[in-house]
Amino acid sequence: MRKWTIFGLIIFAASLVSLNAAVYKKTYKTAADWDETLYDWKIDVTTVPGQVRLLKTELIADEMGITTAKMEEIIKGKTWAKKEFLLDSIEADKAVLLIHWNELMYDEFKKPDAFIWVDVNGHPIKLVVDFERMLTGGWIRCDVPVDYLRPGLNTVILRNETGYNFFISAEASRIPNRSAKSIDGGKTWDYNRLGRDGFIDGEYLIRLRLSRYPADAEILSDYIDVASLLGDGIIRPDVKLKALTLSLEADAPRGTSLTAHIRGGKTPAYCPETWSSWVPAAGVKAAGIADWKYLQWRVNLRTRDRRVTPSIKGLTLTADVDRLAEPSEKIAVKTADNPKVVRGYYPFVYQHAEEPRLKVLRDRYRLNEVVGGCSTEFQQYRTLAFWVKGAWRDAWGKHGEELHTPWDALISLELAPQYKASGMCVIYSNTYIQSALAVGLQGRGNILDHHFVSEVWSNDYKKWILMDVGNNPNSLRAAFMVKDGVPLNSLEIHNVALTDRFDDISVTPVGVQDPFKGGQDTKEGVCGPRQWKPRFGMPLRNNYLTSWMPGELEHGFIQYHYDGYLWWKDTPVPKHEEYTYQSSHARDFYWTLNHAHIFLTATEKPEELRVELDSVTPNFKEYQVSIDGQEWRPMAAPFTWTLHAGDNSLEIAPFNSFGRKGIVSSIRLAY
């Protein structure tokens, strides 16, 4: 077992030695340090406090769950279903089979004589559906003795000898071709014609969760300003990297390994034009890093033995730099409102402003006029919510077997006045989100257990805020939730719900002054804070006006099945075992938007500072700058700020392509 692993040792060339050279370090060791980093769903920073390990759980899924209500198989009599899993090894403590049941009505299988046979590699398991264990529904759990599994191809066969119908779902996909159907009681199998009438060539929605370590995972740093290694002052010295070392305090049992990579560049965030590619930390050369002003490290954890994991107990980044220019002692920082940009690990795809259908939505429904009389941005969000809900006349009207409305505001708003649009939470919320996007605001969907809400980015509050447009089957109102005078997001509501302090939260109606009638958590009232206790998650995109797929075309009409959502989890090993992407890292859900982080660097001239900017602004157009309170004007970074005697102020805001001004960041200096 290796206790110390060191990467990236650099031999300093004599030509690089300087009187201004110095060595600086940044160390990651505590839980707070690891919280500053980014990592995937296979990383565990909780089980052993202060250590980074592989998370002991793995979901085996051959499909993404892209299906519809009619893409189903009825397992009954001589109609059997087979699902194969290819496993490199077993090395697991537990195994559970997860079967998506494509039915919202379970009455038949609630009867005491209802069950199915699950044969695993020839071992029969009598499965009686445990409805409590289904948690939020949709996914049946079947414990599988680990010794039933074997390395290589594993075969699971579902058969139903009762007179009841048992439904499973299928997805259309030709690869990996590990699902088959038999209509003669298992004598012959067809891998190409699944579903009723055999119209699906694909995979059954059957997944396998194993209690073992995954083969690999990654953890990486946030972007690091090289000059920040020297100190946390507002004005940083200008530096030149001469050498870079990444060292790990780590345990690497036999069969495990850790590899480290580094990349860097001239701009505060990665850009292929200004940054290098990832290079092995051990191979970093002095000549290649001289121009790096910003950098990022990455460590991959791997195991060939699924019973053991490598672990990182500490990581130290050491930089040997030349200090080229120091901040002038004549400069004093008076105030700074300059928050850092918070990013999550998972990329989010935003709707492009150039999407033609977005313009059609804005113009056809005159959305600029809808929000035109609002005095604040948050009032615009409230007004849009009231307007969208008012497009329906029947609240959660039931429309039988008519169109299951997709996530498309143009279709919903066209059909709603005809009583043909599915009036339910997911349709209200996505119509609302897309209406907000059409006028340059920003929003995203959020799944609350079996309810769908919206979260909008508020420049006014500098945070994500929940807006529940389809909160109630019996109401045409929308609502949001408030604690201590501040609107809340889903995680904040969830955390309050976990403490049962429901009275701390008030539900605020949108568009009306009178309070809701009924309790906060009853169907007669609204979907209140109690409903935020079980789980929540989100799609990782909002560009559904460009493409409905991938996703759940009939979301809400059948149980959740799509495996592209990111779900919040309260425990290291997720309670909801059927999904791949799960995180308890708050920044993965609540990154920041629409503000600029200002980097100030000294130059050779004491009165001049180099200004570099970082921002995540969807549909970014330009930065605008106001110096000493003068007129705002566009300015591309980097640029030079020349100080004068006395007070100096710098204000910067990003603008999106809709002309909307973001959050102002500011710094005031005395010179």
Buried (B, 14 or more C-beta within 10 A) or exposed (E): EBEEBBBBBBEEEEEBEBEEBEEBEBEBBEEEBBEEBBBBBBBBBBBEEBBBBBBBBBBBBBBBBBBBBEBBBBBBEEBBBBBBBEBEBBBBEBBBBBBBBBBEEBEEBEEEEBBBBBBBBEEEBEBEBEEEEBBBBBBBBBBBEBEBBEEEEBBBBBBBEBEBEBBBBBBBBEEEBBBBBBBEEEEEBEBEEBBEEEEBBBBBBBBBBBBBBBBBBBBBBBBBBBBBBBEEEBBBBBBBBBBBBBBBBBBBBEBBBBBBBBBBBBBBBBEEEBBBEBBEBBEBEBEBBEEBBBBBBBBBBBBEBBBBBBBBBBBBBBBBBBBBBBBBEEBEBEEBEBBEBBBBBBEBEBBBBEBEBBEBBBEEBEBEEBBEEBEEBBEBBBBBBBBBBEBBEEBBBEBEEEEBBBBBBBBBBBBBEEEBBBBBBBBBBBBBBBBBBBBBBBBBBBBBBBBBBBBBBBBBBEBBBBBBBBBBBEBBBBBBBBBEEEBBBBBBBBBBBEEEEBEEBBBBBBBEEEEBEBEBBBEEBBBBBBBBBBBBBBBBBBBBBBEEEBBBBBBBBBBBBBBBBBBBBEEBBBEBBBBBBBBBBBBBBBBBBBBBBBBBBBBEEBBBBBBBBBBBBBBBBBBBBBBEEEEBEEBEBBEEBEBEEEEBBBBBBBBBBBEBBBBBBBBBBEB
